[in-house]
Amino acid sequence: MLRGYCIASIDGEGKGEIESLYTEPELRGKGIGAELFGRCMAWLEREGGKNITIHVMVGNEEVLPFYEKFGYAPRTYYLKKKTGV
């Protein structure tokens, strides 16, 4: 049974991205997310990824302290017009 995952990608210019990281709620705080994140970061480094970014959706700010432990912090706000407005 799948209990967590981390998905990373590198584009044609070498820009890396952590696209998604998830662990089941009952597994959080047990180091599993950090292990998955570390494995993705190691893969990105091996494959020459640079300028690695992580997008966090509005409403999911509680994950920011997790990423800050690895040296990541918010740098910009990306605003998008609501559809139908």
PyMOL commands that set and color helices and strands:
alter all, ss='L'
color gray80, all
select helices_A, chain A and resi 25-27+32-46+61-68
alter helices_A, ss='H'
color red, helices_A
select strands_A, chain A and resi 4-10+15-23+50-54
alter strands_A, ss='S'
color yellow, strands_A
deselect
rebuild
show_as cartoon
